[in-house]
Amino acid sequence: MLVDLVRREAVTWRNRALLLFDRVAMPVAVCDVYGAVLLANPAMAAECGTTPGRLRGRDVLDLFSPREATQVERIAQALRLRHRSRYQVSVRWRAPGGVERCGELTADPVSDSAQDTPALLVMLRVDAARASSPSPAAPAGQARVAPMEARILALLAAGATTARAARETALTTDGVTYHLRRLSSRWGASNRTELVARAYALGVLRAGVWPPEVSDVARDPEAPDDGA
């Protein structure tokens, strides 16, 4: 009985931690000791123009290129010796749209005990000066969404269900589904997670902001605010 209670508590706290992980505005990933991505949040996936599931198994240093190879060599040696320090690597990468960004990856070894092989909690800090540079325009029409579509996307990015999105927008659940299907068809998204990732990649939603906000570039004053 006690064991079952402990297991239920563990599952509850795990689910809470995953929910918080997904909602953190900073790009975050969990990697194995060799740098392969085990888990990534939507913010990290948005920096790579993809979905969290498609980052799984990718080498984090293939996604974000180190500016100095010697930094990586020093970190690899320290991990082999089981040193548990915070490691920082200056990196650059291509954001969606081809814009080159610079920043810093911070890796913290984490494990249940000092004897276990650690995983790496990796956080990405984007260089503010580079991040503020204007991005090239998205393909014609793709970053333009109707006000209702934008509102639904922001709700979806915040974790809303179809029912909640319907309540917040005064639509029916079928109306919300209609808008999501239309957006998915326009952007070639296969599911809602990918739809949110595309919204960030195209600049429809502001990166690094919580709760999710619609960007100015996405607002289309001529688009009808059609409900369904």
PyMOL commands that place a pseudoatom at each C-alpha (Angstrom):
pseudoatom trace, name=CA, resn=MET, resi=1, chain=A, elem=C, hetatm=0, pos=[0.000, 0.000, 0.000]
pseudoatom trace, name=CA, resn=LEU, resi=2, chain=A, elem=C, hetatm=0, pos=[2.784, 2.381, 0.984]
pseudoatom trace, name=CA, resn=VAL, resi=3, chain=A, elem=C, hetatm=0, pos=[4.769, 1.417, -2.119]
pseudoatom trace, name=CA, resn=ASP, resi=4, chain=A, elem=C, hetatm=0, pos=[1.782, 2.207, -4.345]
pseudoatom trace, name=CA, resn=LEU, resi=5, chain=A, elem=C, hetatm=0, pos=[1.351, 5.582, -2.649]
pseudoatom trace, name=CA, resn=VAL, resi=6, chain=A, elem=C, hetatm=0, pos=[5.024, 6.414, -3.166]
pseudoatom trace, name=CA, resn=ARG, resi=7, chain=A, elem=C, hetatm=0, pos=[4.769, 5.419, -6.836]
pseudoatom trace, name=CA, resn=ARG, resi=8, chain=A, elem=C, hetatm=0, pos=[1.697, 7.581, -7.366]
pseudoatom trace, name=CA, resn=GLU, resi=9, chain=A, elem=C, hetatm=0, pos=[3.443, 10.516, -5.692]
pseudoatom trace, name=CA, resn=ALA, resi=10, chain=A, elem=C, hetatm=0, pos=[6.495, 9.982, -7.909]
pseudoatom trace, name=CA, resn=VAL, resi=11, chain=A, elem=C, hetatm=0, pos=[4.335, 9.942, -11.051]
pseudoatom trace, name=CA, resn=THR, resi=12, chain=A, elem=C, hetatm=0, pos=[2.521, 13.116, -9.936]
pseudoatom trace, name=CA, resn=TRP, resi=13, chain=A, elem=C, hetatm=0, pos=[5.768, 15.016, -9.343]
pseudoatom trace, name=CA, resn=ARG, resi=14, chain=A, elem=C, hetatm=0, pos=[7.251, 13.703, -12.596]
pseudoatom trace, name=CA, resn=ASN, resi=15, chain=A, elem=C, hetatm=0, pos=[4.248, 14.991, -14.528]
pseudoatom trace, name=CA, resn=ARG, resi=16, chain=A, elem=C, hetatm=0, pos=[4.474, 18.366, -12.796]
pseudoatom trace, name=CA, resn=ALA, resi=17, chain=A, elem=C, hetatm=0, pos=[8.175, 18.611, -13.601]
pseudoatom trace, name=CA, resn=LEU, resi=18, chain=A, elem=C, hetatm=0, pos=[7.551, 17.778, -17.276]
pseudoatom trace, name=CA, resn=LEU, resi=19, chain=A, elem=C, hetatm=0, pos=[4.785, 20.385, -17.457]
pseudoatom trace, name=CA, resn=LEU, resi=20, chain=A, elem=C, hetatm=0, pos=[7.130, 23.016, -16.013]
pseudoatom trace, name=CA, resn=PHE, resi=21, chain=A, elem=C, hetatm=0, pos=[9.921, 21.870, -18.344]
pseudoatom trace, name=CA, resn=ASP, resi=22, chain=A, elem=C, hetatm=0, pos=[7.674, 22.380, -21.375]
pseudoatom trace, name=CA, resn=ARG, resi=23, chain=A, elem=C, hetatm=0, pos=[6.541, 25.833, -20.234]
pseudoatom trace, name=CA, resn=VAL, resi=24, chain=A, elem=C, hetatm=0, pos=[9.954, 27.321, -19.449]
pseudoatom trace, name=CA, resn=ALA, resi=25, chain=A, elem=C, hetatm=0, pos=[10.622, 30.145, -21.910]
pseudoatom trace, name=CA, resn=MET, resi=26, chain=A, elem=C, hetatm=0, pos=[14.388, 29.477, -21.951]
pseudoatom trace, name=CA, resn=PRO, resi=27, chain=A, elem=C, hetatm=0, pos=[15.556, 26.798, -24.425]
pseudoatom trace, name=CA, resn=VAL, resi=28, chain=A, elem=C, hetatm=0, pos=[16.352, 23.708, -22.329]
pseudoatom trace, name=CA, resn=ALA, resi=29, chain=A, elem=C, hetatm=0, pos=[17.282, 20.102, -23.108]
pseudoatom trace, name=CA, resn=VAL, resi=30, chain=A, elem=C, hetatm=0, pos=[18.384, 17.002, -21.231]
pseudoatom trace, name=CA, resn=CYS, resi=31, chain=A, elem=C, hetatm=0, pos=[21.249, 15.103, -22.913]
pseudoatom trace, name=CA, resn=ASP, resi=32, chain=A, elem=C, hetatm=0, pos=[23.187, 11.970, -22.107]
pseudoatom trace, name=CA, resn=VAL, resi=33, chain=A, elem=C, hetatm=0, pos=[26.822, 12.264, -21.139]
pseudoatom trace, name=CA, resn=TYR, resi=34, chain=A, elem=C, hetatm=0, pos=[27.811, 12.068, -24.823]
pseudoatom trace, name=CA, resn=GLY, resi=35, chain=A, elem=C, hetatm=0, pos=[25.601, 15.005, -25.795]
pseudoatom trace, name=CA, resn=ALA, resi=36, chain=A, elem=C, hetatm=0, pos=[22.690, 13.126, -27.436]
pseudoatom trace, name=CA, resn=VAL, resi=37, chain=A, elem=C, hetatm=0, pos=[19.371, 14.854, -26.766]
pseudoatom trace, name=CA, resn=LEU, resi=38, chain=A, elem=C, hetatm=0, pos=[17.025, 12.812, -24.566]
pseudoatom trace, name=CA, resn=LEU, resi=39, chain=A, elem=C, hetatm=0, pos=[14.397, 15.493, -24.003]
pseudoatom trace, name=CA, resn=ALA, resi=40, chain=A, elem=C, hetatm=0, pos=[13.909, 19.052, -25.278]
pseudoatom trace, name=CA, resn=ASN, resi=41, chain=A, elem=C, hetatm=0, pos=[11.340, 21.720, -24.520]
pseudoatom trace, name=CA, resn=PRO, resi=42, chain=A, elem=C, hetatm=0, pos=[9.403, 23.658, -27.203]
pseudoatom trace, name=CA, resn=ALA, resi=43, chain=A, elem=C, hetatm=0, pos=[11.635, 26.718, -26.795]
pseudoatom trace, name=CA, resn=MET, resi=44, chain=A, elem=C, hetatm=0, pos=[14.737, 24.668, -27.652]
pseudoatom trace, name=CA, resn=ALA, resi=45, chain=A, elem=C, hetatm=0, pos=[12.953, 23.053, -30.598]
pseudoatom trace, name=CA, resn=ALA, resi=46, chain=A, elem=C, hetatm=0, pos=[11.868, 26.479, -31.877]
pseudoatom trace, name=CA, resn=GLU, resi=47, chain=A, elem=C, hetatm=0, pos=[15.512, 27.598, -32.049]
pseudoatom trace, name=CA, resn=CYS, resi=48, chain=A, elem=C, hetatm=0, pos=[16.114, 24.664, -34.381]
pseudoatom trace, name=CA, resn=GLY, resi=49, chain=A, elem=C, hetatm=0, pos=[12.914, 25.130, -36.378]
pseudoatom trace, name=CA, resn=THR, resi=50, chain=A, elem=C, hetatm=0, pos=[11.494, 21.720, -35.467]
pseudoatom trace, name=CA, resn=THR, resi=51, chain=A, elem=C, hetatm=0, pos=[9.533, 19.882, -32.779]
pseudoatom trace, name=CA, resn=PRO, resi=52, chain=A, elem=C, hetatm=0, pos=[10.860, 18.490, -29.464]
pseudoatom trace, name=CA, resn=GLY, resi=53, chain=A, elem=C, hetatm=0, pos=[10.342, 14.881, -30.583]
pseudoatom trace, name=CA, resn=ARG, resi=54, chain=A, elem=C, hetatm=0, pos=[12.478, 15.361, -33.690]
pseudoatom trace, name=CA, resn=LEU, resi=55, chain=A, elem=C, hetatm=0, pos=[15.425, 16.582, -31.602]
pseudoatom trace, name=CA, resn=ARG, resi=56, chain=A, elem=C, hetatm=0, pos=[15.589, 13.306, -29.680]
pseudoatom trace, name=CA, resn=GLY, resi=57, chain=A, elem=C, hetatm=0, pos=[18.823, 11.474, -30.446]
pseudoatom trace, name=CA, resn=ARG, resi=58, chain=A, elem=C, hetatm=0, pos=[20.455, 14.454, -32.168]
pseudoatom trace, name=CA, resn=ASP, resi=59, chain=A, elem=C, hetatm=0, pos=[23.913, 15.540, -30.991]
pseudoatom trace, name=CA, resn=VAL, resi=60, chain=A, elem=C, hetatm=0, pos=[23.554, 18.913, -29.277]
pseudoatom trace, name=CA, resn=LEU, resi=61, chain=A, elem=C, hetatm=0, pos=[26.913, 20.010, -30.703]
pseudoatom trace, name=CA, resn=ASP, resi=62, chain=A, elem=C, hetatm=0, pos=[25.667, 19.285, -34.220]
pseudoatom trace, name=CA, resn=LEU, resi=63, chain=A, elem=C, hetatm=0, pos=[22.738, 21.615, -33.568]
pseudoatom trace, name=CA, resn=PHE, resi=64, chain=A, elem=C, hetatm=0, pos=[24.883, 24.317, -31.960]
pseudoatom trace, name=CA, resn=SER, resi=65, chain=A, elem=C, hetatm=0, pos=[28.451, 24.592, -33.233]
pseudoatom trace, name=CA, resn=PRO, resi=66, chain=A, elem=C, hetatm=0, pos=[31.145, 25.395, -30.620]
pseudoatom trace, name=CA, resn=ARG, resi=67, chain=A, elem=C, hetatm=0, pos=[33.130, 28.515, -31.394]
pseudoatom trace, name=CA, resn=GLU, resi=68, chain=A, elem=C, hetatm=0, pos=[36.222, 26.985, -29.737]
pseudoatom trace, name=CA, resn=ALA, resi=69, chain=A, elem=C, hetatm=0, pos=[36.916, 23.250, -30.017]
pseudoatom trace, name=CA, resn=THR, resi=70, chain=A, elem=C, hetatm=0, pos=[39.205, 23.380, -26.969]
pseudoatom trace, name=CA, resn=GLN, resi=71, chain=A, elem=C, hetatm=0, pos=[36.213, 24.183, -24.746]
pseudoatom trace, name=CA, resn=VAL, resi=72, chain=A, elem=C, hetatm=0, pos=[34.538, 20.922, -25.698]
pseudoatom trace, name=CA, resn=GLU, resi=73, chain=A, elem=C, hetatm=0, pos=[37.711, 18.913, -25.193]
pseudoatom trace, name=CA, resn=ARG, resi=74, chain=A, elem=C, hetatm=0, pos=[38.131, 20.283, -21.666]
pseudoatom trace, name=CA, resn=ILE, resi=75, chain=A, elem=C, hetatm=0, pos=[34.520, 19.479, -20.788]
pseudoatom trace, name=CA, resn=ALA, resi=76, chain=A, elem=C, hetatm=0, pos=[34.762, 15.925, -22.187]
pseudoatom trace, name=CA, resn=GLN, resi=77, chain=A, elem=C, hetatm=0, pos=[37.880, 15.293, -20.103]
pseudoatom trace, name=CA, resn=ALA, resi=78, chain=A, elem=C, hetatm=0, pos=[36.195, 16.660, -16.964]
pseudoatom trace, name=CA, resn=LEU, resi=79, chain=A, elem=C, hetatm=0, pos=[33.139, 14.447, -17.480]
pseudoatom trace, name=CA, resn=ARG, resi=80, chain=A, elem=C, hetatm=0, pos=[35.312, 11.366, -17.959]
pseudoatom trace, name=CA, resn=LEU, resi=81, chain=A, elem=C, hetatm=0, pos=[36.852, 12.166, -14.573]
pseudoatom trace, name=CA, resn=ARG, resi=82, chain=A, elem=C, hetatm=0, pos=[33.299, 12.586, -13.121]
pseudoatom trace, name=CA, resn=HIS, resi=83, chain=A, elem=C, hetatm=0, pos=[33.880, 16.215, -12.192]
pseudoatom trace, name=CA, resn=ARG, resi=84, chain=A, elem=C, hetatm=0, pos=[30.520, 17.797, -11.360]
pseudoatom trace, name=CA, resn=SER, resi=85, chain=A, elem=C, hetatm=0, pos=[30.845, 21.415, -12.324]
pseudoatom trace, name=CA, resn=ARG, resi=86, chain=A, elem=C, hetatm=0, pos=[28.860, 23.773, -14.525]
pseudoatom trace, name=CA, resn=TYR, resi=87, chain=A, elem=C, hetatm=0, pos=[30.286, 23.852, -18.045]
pseudoatom trace, name=CA, resn=GLN, resi=88, chain=A, elem=C, hetatm=0, pos=[29.821, 26.645, -20.565]
pseudoatom trace, name=CA, resn=VAL, resi=89, chain=A, elem=C, hetatm=0, pos=[30.401, 26.567, -24.315]
pseudoatom trace, name=CA, resn=SER, resi=90, chain=A, elem=C, hetatm=0, pos=[30.163, 29.529, -26.694]
pseudoatom trace, name=CA, resn=VAL, resi=91, chain=A, elem=C, hetatm=0, pos=[28.143, 28.425, -29.729]
pseudoatom trace, name=CA, resn=ARG, resi=92, chain=A, elem=C, hetatm=0, pos=[26.646, 29.631, -32.982]
pseudoatom trace, name=CA, resn=TRP, resi=93, chain=A, elem=C, hetatm=0, pos=[23.794, 28.200, -35.035]
pseudoatom trace, name=CA, resn=ARG, resi=94, chain=A, elem=C, hetatm=0, pos=[21.369, 28.893, -37.852]
pseudoatom trace, name=CA, resn=ALA, resi=95, chain=A, elem=C, hetatm=0, pos=[17.946, 29.877, -36.593]
pseudoatom trace, name=CA, resn=PRO, resi=96, chain=A, elem=C, hetatm=0, pos=[14.816, 29.362, -38.737]
pseudoatom trace, name=CA, resn=GLY, resi=97, chain=A, elem=C, hetatm=0, pos=[15.017, 31.655, -41.753]
pseudoatom trace, name=CA, resn=GLY, resi=98, chain=A, elem=C, hetatm=0, pos=[18.804, 31.283, -42.049]
pseudoatom trace, name=CA, resn=VAL, resi=99, chain=A, elem=C, hetatm=0, pos=[19.740, 33.915, -39.464]
pseudoatom trace, name=CA, resn=GLU, resi=100, chain=A, elem=C, hetatm=0, pos=[23.040, 33.161, -37.703]
pseudoatom trace, name=CA, resn=ARG, resi=101, chain=A, elem=C, hetatm=0, pos=[22.806, 33.462, -33.930]
pseudoatom trace, name=CA, resn=CYS, resi=102, chain=A, elem=C, hetatm=0, pos=[25.403, 33.334, -31.192]
pseudoatom trace, name=CA, resn=GLY, resi=103, chain=A, elem=C, hetatm=0, pos=[25.007, 32.395, -27.579]
pseudoatom trace, name=CA, resn=GLU, resi=104, chain=A, elem=C, hetatm=0, pos=[26.158, 30.148, -24.786]
pseudoatom trace, name=CA, resn=LEU, resi=105, chain=A, elem=C, hetatm=0, pos=[25.264, 26.600, -23.832]
pseudoatom trace, name=CA, resn=THR, resi=106, chain=A, elem=C, hetatm=0, pos=[25.427, 25.839, -20.121]
pseudoatom trace, name=CA, resn=ALA, resi=107, chain=A, elem=C, hetatm=0, pos=[25.593, 22.169, -19.112]
pseudoatom trace, name=CA, resn=ASP, resi=108, chain=A, elem=C, hetatm=0, pos=[25.036, 20.929, -15.557]
pseudoatom trace, name=CA, resn=PRO, resi=109, chain=A, elem=C, hetatm=0, pos=[25.654, 17.220, -14.773]
pseudoatom trace, name=CA, resn=VAL, resi=110, chain=A, elem=C, hetatm=0, pos=[22.661, 15.749, -12.917]
pseudoatom trace, name=CA, resn=SER, resi=111, chain=A, elem=C, hetatm=0, pos=[22.055, 12.255, -11.487]
pseudoatom trace, name=CA, resn=ASP, resi=112, chain=A, elem=C, hetatm=0, pos=[20.393, 10.555, -8.520]
pseudoatom trace, name=CA, resn=SER, resi=113, chain=A, elem=C, hetatm=0, pos=[23.743, 9.760, -6.883]
pseudoatom trace, name=CA, resn=ALA, resi=114, chain=A, elem=C, hetatm=0, pos=[27.405, 10.621, -7.271]
pseudoatom trace, name=CA, resn=GLN, resi=115, chain=A, elem=C, hetatm=0, pos=[28.087, 7.066, -8.489]
pseudoatom trace, name=CA, resn=ASP, resi=116, chain=A, elem=C, hetatm=0, pos=[25.600, 7.210, -11.380]
pseudoatom trace, name=CA, resn=THR, resi=117, chain=A, elem=C, hetatm=0, pos=[26.626, 8.292, -14.857]
pseudoatom trace, name=CA, resn=PRO, resi=118, chain=A, elem=C, hetatm=0, pos=[25.205, 11.819, -15.080]
pseudoatom trace, name=CA, resn=ALA, resi=119, chain=A, elem=C, hetatm=0, pos=[22.873, 13.260, -17.637]
pseudoatom trace, name=CA, resn=LEU, resi=120, chain=A, elem=C, hetatm=0, pos=[23.398, 16.851, -18.754]
pseudoatom trace, name=CA, resn=LEU, resi=121, chain=A, elem=C, hetatm=0, pos=[20.861, 19.602, -18.179]
pseudoatom trace, name=CA, resn=VAL, resi=122, chain=A, elem=C, hetatm=0, pos=[21.607, 21.961, -21.078]
pseudoatom trace, name=CA, resn=MET, resi=123, chain=A, elem=C, hetatm=0, pos=[20.349, 25.558, -21.243]
pseudoatom trace, name=CA, resn=LEU, resi=124, chain=A, elem=C, hetatm=0, pos=[20.806, 27.950, -24.146]
pseudoatom trace, name=CA, resn=ARG, resi=125, chain=A, elem=C, hetatm=0, pos=[21.326, 31.672, -23.632]
pseudoatom trace, name=CA, resn=VAL, resi=126, chain=A, elem=C, hetatm=0, pos=[20.877, 33.629, -26.845]
pseudoatom trace, name=CA, resn=ASP, resi=127, chain=A, elem=C, hetatm=0, pos=[23.169, 36.620, -27.387]
pseudoatom trace, name=CA, resn=ALA, resi=128, chain=A, elem=C, hetatm=0, pos=[20.789, 39.560, -26.923]
pseudoatom trace, name=CA, resn=ALA, resi=129, chain=A, elem=C, hetatm=0, pos=[22.575, 41.725, -29.498]
pseudoatom trace, name=CA, resn=ARG, resi=130, chain=A, elem=C, hetatm=0, pos=[22.229, 39.066, -32.187]
pseudoatom trace, name=CA, resn=ALA, resi=131, chain=A, elem=C, hetatm=0, pos=[18.718, 38.096, -31.119]
pseudoatom trace, name=CA, resn=SER, resi=132, chain=A, elem=C, hetatm=0, pos=[17.497, 41.631, -31.600]
pseudoatom trace, name=CA, resn=SER, resi=133, chain=A, elem=C, hetatm=0, pos=[18.562, 41.699, -35.247]
pseudoatom trace, name=CA, resn=PRO, resi=134, chain=A, elem=C, hetatm=0, pos=[15.605, 41.604, -37.617]
pseudoatom trace, name=CA, resn=SER, resi=135, chain=A, elem=C, hetatm=0, pos=[14.912, 38.232, -39.181]
pseudoatom trace, name=CA, resn=PRO, resi=136, chain=A, elem=C, hetatm=0, pos=[14.410, 37.792, -42.896]
pseudoatom trace, name=CA, resn=ALA, resi=137, chain=A, elem=C, hetatm=0, pos=[10.801, 37.745, -43.981]
pseudoatom trace, name=CA, resn=ALA, resi=138, chain=A, elem=C, hetatm=0, pos=[9.085, 34.407, -43.866]
pseudoatom trace, name=CA, resn=PRO, resi=139, chain=A, elem=C, hetatm=0, pos=[7.772, 32.981, -47.136]
pseudoatom trace, name=CA, resn=ALA, resi=140, chain=A, elem=C, hetatm=0, pos=[4.967, 35.148, -48.453]
pseudoatom trace, name=CA, resn=GLY, resi=141, chain=A, elem=C, hetatm=0, pos=[1.783, 34.741, -46.448]
pseudoatom trace, name=CA, resn=GLN, resi=142, chain=A, elem=C, hetatm=0, pos=[3.099, 32.097, -44.063]
pseudoatom trace, name=CA, resn=ALA, resi=143, chain=A, elem=C, hetatm=0, pos=[3.734, 34.402, -41.099]
pseudoatom trace, name=CA, resn=ARG, resi=144, chain=A, elem=C, hetatm=0, pos=[0.408, 36.205, -41.580]
pseudoatom trace, name=CA, resn=VAL, resi=145, chain=A, elem=C, hetatm=0, pos=[-2.434, 34.793, -39.562]
pseudoatom trace, name=CA, resn=ALA, resi=146, chain=A, elem=C, hetatm=0, pos=[-5.956, 35.962, -38.830]
pseudoatom trace, name=CA, resn=PRO, resi=147, chain=A, elem=C, hetatm=0, pos=[-6.523, 37.367, -35.306]
pseudoatom trace, name=CA, resn=MET, resi=148, chain=A, elem=C, hetatm=0, pos=[-8.548, 34.307, -34.274]
pseudoatom trace, name=CA, resn=GLU, resi=149, chain=A, elem=C, hetatm=0, pos=[-5.851, 31.948, -35.575]
pseudoatom trace, name=CA, resn=ALA, resi=150, chain=A, elem=C, hetatm=0, pos=[-3.187, 33.875, -33.659]
pseudoatom trace, name=CA, resn=ARG, resi=151, chain=A, elem=C, hetatm=0, pos=[-5.200, 33.728, -30.446]
pseudoatom trace, name=CA, resn=ILE, resi=152, chain=A, elem=C, hetatm=0, pos=[-5.734, 29.985, -30.780]
pseudoatom trace, name=CA, resn=LEU, resi=153, chain=A, elem=C, hetatm=0, pos=[-2.018, 29.428, -31.448]
pseudoatom trace, name=CA, resn=ALA, resi=154, chain=A, elem=C, hetatm=0, pos=[-1.058, 31.374, -28.317]
pseudoatom trace, name=CA, resn=LEU, resi=155, chain=A, elem=C, hetatm=0, pos=[-3.535, 29.370, -26.222]
pseudoatom trace, name=CA, resn=LEU, resi=156, chain=A, elem=C, hetatm=0, pos=[-2.226, 26.133, -27.697]
pseudoatom trace, name=CA, resn=ALA, resi=157, chain=A, elem=C, hetatm=0, pos=[1.379, 27.135, -26.923]
pseudoatom trace, name=CA, resn=ALA, resi=158, chain=A, elem=C, hetatm=0, pos=[0.321, 27.761, -23.306]
pseudoatom trace, name=CA, resn=GLY, resi=159, chain=A, elem=C, hetatm=0, pos=[-0.963, 24.186, -23.056]
pseudoatom trace, name=CA, resn=ALA, resi=160, chain=A, elem=C, hetatm=0, pos=[-4.692, 24.777, -23.605]
pseudoatom trace, name=CA, resn=THR, resi=161, chain=A, elem=C, hetatm=0, pos=[-6.918, 21.906, -24.679]
pseudoatom trace, name=CA, resn=THR, resi=162, chain=A, elem=C, hetatm=0, pos=[-9.396, 22.265, -27.527]
pseudoatom trace, name=CA, resn=ALA, resi=163, chain=A, elem=C, hetatm=0, pos=[-12.200, 22.685, -24.992]
pseudoatom trace, name=CA, resn=ARG, resi=164, chain=A, elem=C, hetatm=0, pos=[-10.389, 25.429, -23.114]
pseudoatom trace, name=CA, resn=ALA, resi=165, chain=A, elem=C, hetatm=0, pos=[-9.429, 27.222, -26.344]
pseudoatom trace, name=CA, resn=ALA, resi=166, chain=A, elem=C, hetatm=0, pos=[-13.097, 27.107, -27.333]
pseudoatom trace, name=CA, resn=ARG, resi=167, chain=A, elem=C, hetatm=0, pos=[-14.138, 28.681, -24.018]
pseudoatom trace, name=CA, resn=GLU, resi=168, chain=A, elem=C, hetatm=0, pos=[-11.479, 31.396, -24.248]
pseudoatom trace, name=CA, resn=THR, resi=169, chain=A, elem=C, hetatm=0, pos=[-12.371, 32.339, -27.827]
pseudoatom trace, name=CA, resn=ALA, resi=170, chain=A, elem=C, hetatm=0, pos=[-16.164, 31.831, -27.595]
pseudoatom trace, name=CA, resn=LEU, resi=171, chain=A, elem=C, hetatm=0, pos=[-15.979, 29.268, -30.413]
pseudoatom trace, name=CA, resn=THR, resi=172, chain=A, elem=C, hetatm=0, pos=[-17.259, 25.726, -30.524]
pseudoatom trace, name=CA, resn=THR, resi=173, chain=A, elem=C, hetatm=0, pos=[-14.716, 22.909, -30.259]
pseudoatom trace, name=CA, resn=ASP, resi=174, chain=A, elem=C, hetatm=0, pos=[-15.413, 22.202, -33.933]
pseudoatom trace, name=CA, resn=GLY, resi=175, chain=A, elem=C, hetatm=0, pos=[-14.599, 25.856, -34.688]
pseudoatom trace, name=CA, resn=VAL, resi=176, chain=A, elem=C, hetatm=0, pos=[-11.229, 25.599, -32.946]
pseudoatom trace, name=CA, resn=THR, resi=177, chain=A, elem=C, hetatm=0, pos=[-10.492, 22.336, -34.782]
pseudoatom trace, name=CA, resn=TYR, resi=178, chain=A, elem=C, hetatm=0, pos=[-11.377, 24.016, -38.086]
pseudoatom trace, name=CA, resn=HIS, resi=179, chain=A, elem=C, hetatm=0, pos=[-8.805, 26.773, -37.540]
pseudoatom trace, name=CA, resn=LEU, resi=180, chain=A, elem=C, hetatm=0, pos=[-6.146, 24.287, -36.432]
pseudoatom trace, name=CA, resn=ARG, resi=181, chain=A, elem=C, hetatm=0, pos=[-6.710, 22.106, -39.493]
pseudoatom trace, name=CA, resn=ARG, resi=182, chain=A, elem=C, hetatm=0, pos=[-6.473, 25.122, -41.767]
pseudoatom trace, name=CA, resn=LEU, resi=183, chain=A, elem=C, hetatm=0, pos=[-3.182, 26.217, -40.169]
pseudoatom trace, name=CA, resn=SER, resi=184, chain=A, elem=C, hetatm=0, pos=[-1.813, 22.660, -40.250]
pseudoatom trace, name=CA, resn=SER, resi=185, chain=A, elem=C, hetatm=0, pos=[-2.591, 22.430, -43.961]
pseudoatom trace, name=CA, resn=ARG, resi=186, chain=A, elem=C, hetatm=0, pos=[-0.991, 25.809, -44.666]
pseudoatom trace, name=CA, resn=TRP, resi=187, chain=A, elem=C, hetatm=0, pos=[2.215, 25.015, -42.768]
pseudoatom trace, name=CA, resn=GLY, resi=188, chain=A, elem=C, hetatm=0, pos=[2.422, 21.271, -43.431]
pseudoatom trace, name=CA, resn=ALA, resi=189, chain=A, elem=C, hetatm=0, pos=[2.258, 20.442, -39.702]
pseudoatom trace, name=CA, resn=SER, resi=190, chain=A, elem=C, hetatm=0, pos=[1.376, 16.860, -38.801]
pseudoatom trace, name=CA, resn=ASN, resi=191, chain=A, elem=C, hetatm=0, pos=[0.288, 17.513, -35.201]
pseudoatom trace, name=CA, resn=ARG, resi=192, chain=A, elem=C, hetatm=0, pos=[-0.311, 20.307, -32.716]
pseudoatom trace, name=CA, resn=THR, resi=193, chain=A, elem=C, hetatm=0, pos=[3.171, 20.187, -31.206]
pseudoatom trace, name=CA, resn=GLU, resi=194, chain=A, elem=C, hetatm=0, pos=[4.653, 20.737, -34.655]
pseudoatom trace, name=CA, resn=LEU, resi=195, chain=A, elem=C, hetatm=0, pos=[2.087, 23.482, -35.302]
pseudoatom trace, name=CA, resn=VAL, resi=196, chain=A, elem=C, hetatm=0, pos=[3.282, 25.419, -32.224]
pseudoatom trace, name=CA, resn=ALA, resi=197, chain=A, elem=C, hetatm=0, pos=[6.927, 24.871, -33.191]
pseudoatom trace, name=CA, resn=ARG, resi=198, chain=A, elem=C, hetatm=0, pos=[6.205, 26.245, -36.691]
pseudoatom trace, name=CA, resn=ALA, resi=199, chain=A, elem=C, hetatm=0, pos=[4.464, 29.256, -35.155]
pseudoatom trace, name=CA, resn=TYR, resi=200, chain=A, elem=C, hetatm=0, pos=[7.635, 30.071, -33.196]
pseudoatom trace, name=CA, resn=ALA, resi=201, chain=A, elem=C, hetatm=0, pos=[9.916, 29.287, -36.140]
pseudoatom trace, name=CA, resn=LEU, resi=202, chain=A, elem=C, hetatm=0, pos=[7.969, 31.618, -38.459]
pseudoatom trace, name=CA, resn=GLY, resi=203, chain=A, elem=C, hetatm=0, pos=[7.913, 34.396, -35.887]
pseudoatom trace, name=CA, resn=VAL, resi=204, chain=A, elem=C, hetatm=0, pos=[4.144, 34.232, -35.378]
pseudoatom trace, name=CA, resn=LEU, resi=205, chain=A, elem=C, hetatm=0, pos=[4.720, 33.780, -31.626]
pseudoatom trace, name=CA, resn=ARG, resi=206, chain=A, elem=C, hetatm=0, pos=[7.385, 35.708, -29.734]
pseudoatom trace, name=CA, resn=ALA, resi=207, chain=A, elem=C, hetatm=0, pos=[10.370, 33.565, -28.711]
pseudoatom trace, name=CA, resn=GLY, resi=208, chain=A, elem=C, hetatm=0, pos=[11.464, 33.667, -25.073]
pseudoatom trace, name=CA, resn=VAL, resi=209, chain=A, elem=C, hetatm=0, pos=[8.181, 35.092, -23.762]
pseudoatom trace, name=CA, resn=TRP, resi=210, chain=A, elem=C, hetatm=0, pos=[5.769, 33.546, -21.257]
pseudoatom trace, name=CA, resn=PRO, resi=211, chain=A, elem=C, hetatm=0, pos=[2.835, 33.429, -21.403]
pseudoatom trace, name=CA, resn=PRO, resi=212, chain=A, elem=C, hetatm=0, pos=[2.949, 33.071, -25.207]
pseudoatom trace, name=CA, resn=GLU, resi=213, chain=A, elem=C, hetatm=0, pos=[2.360, 36.257, -27.197]
pseudoatom trace, name=CA, resn=VAL, resi=214, chain=A, elem=C, hetatm=0, pos=[1.618, 36.928, -30.841]
pseudoatom trace, name=CA, resn=SER, resi=215, chain=A, elem=C, hetatm=0, pos=[4.385, 38.899, -32.567]
pseudoatom trace, name=CA, resn=ASP, resi=216, chain=A, elem=C, hetatm=0, pos=[3.737, 42.133, -34.459]
pseudoatom trace, name=CA, resn=VAL, resi=217, chain=A, elem=C, hetatm=0, pos=[4.920, 40.594, -37.732]
pseudoatom trace, name=CA, resn=ALA, resi=218, chain=A, elem=C, hetatm=0, pos=[2.154, 37.991, -37.521]
pseudoatom trace, name=CA, resn=ARG, resi=219, chain=A, elem=C, hetatm=0, pos=[-0.691, 40.461, -37.219]
pseudoatom trace, name=CA, resn=ASP, resi=220, chain=A, elem=C, hetatm=0, pos=[-2.598, 40.816, -40.464]
pseudoatom trace, name=CA, resn=PRO, resi=221, chain=A, elem=C, hetatm=0, pos=[-4.903, 43.820, -40.317]
pseudoatom trace, name=CA, resn=GLU, resi=222, chain=A, elem=C, hetatm=0, pos=[-6.584, 42.776, -43.564]
pseudoatom trace, name=CA, resn=ALA, resi=223, chain=A, elem=C, hetatm=0, pos=[-7.324, 39.205, -42.490]
pseudoatom trace, name=CA, resn=PRO, resi=224, chain=A, elem=C, hetatm=0, pos=[-10.927, 38.597, -41.443]
pseudoatom trace, name=CA, resn=ASP, resi=225, chain=A, elem=C, hetatm=0, pos=[-11.400, 37.556, -37.805]
pseudoatom trace, name=CA, resn=ASP, resi=226, chain=A, elem=C, hetatm=0, pos=[-13.599, 34.679, -38.853]
pseudoatom trace, name=CA, resn=GLY, resi=227, chain=A, elem=C, hetatm=0, pos=[-15.119, 32.391, -36.291]
pseudoatom trace, name=CA, resn=ALA, resi=228, chain=A, elem=C, hetatm=0, pos=[-16.639, 29.009, -36.831]
for i in range(1, 228): cmd.bond("trace and resi %d" % i, "trace and resi %d" % (i + 1))
show_as sticks, trace
zoom trace
